[in-house]
Amino acid sequence: MTIPDINKIYPRTNDKQIVYLKNIITNPSIQVGDYTIYNDFYNDPLGFQKNNVLYHYPINEDKLIIGKFCSIACGTKFLMNCANHTMHSLSTYTFPLFNEEWGHKMNVRDSWDNRRDIVIGNDVWIGYEAVIMSGVTIGDGAIIGTRAVVTKDVPPYAIVGGSPARVLKKRFSDDIIDKLLKIKWWNWPVEKITRNLEYIQSGNIFQLEKIE
């Protein structure tokens, strides 16, 4: 039985477009689960933090949290809190950011509306050039369509698309979704996943239920 190397950067020999994302992240405010992959055929995927996680400044202390076994397509963008100029003020201009220029001592963090972290579940597939806005939570098993702009939370195992993204359909029946969320195969030891890949890949939920 072959066990994948969790510590390598490139999961495929001679393929420098796909990386195990967790192993290239250095920013502690970005958390990525095991075996999540990012593919980039335009830029070096090693530049993910700079090219794909935007407006992510330490002052807001916001996090990007991505689960295990996610597939993130080329050009996906995560827009963090500093992309959100405040709408609670009478002006969207970021006056507090330029305190020195205006001779004031306003709280710099009042330049933006803080919409919390971006949280991506497990086994999520994010399509080409999708945009995920700050404060969004995407449930386990969801699929985000090509160039979708996700402004609201996405339920587990939903397929969403469009701008703004909306739910197009569910991947499975409610009964199967409930079973998958209970099984949580992505949390199994890797040896157990390897032994049961046939059932996961073929969609044999009934066999997965029997595994202890």
Disulfide bonds with the S-S distance in Angstrom:
none
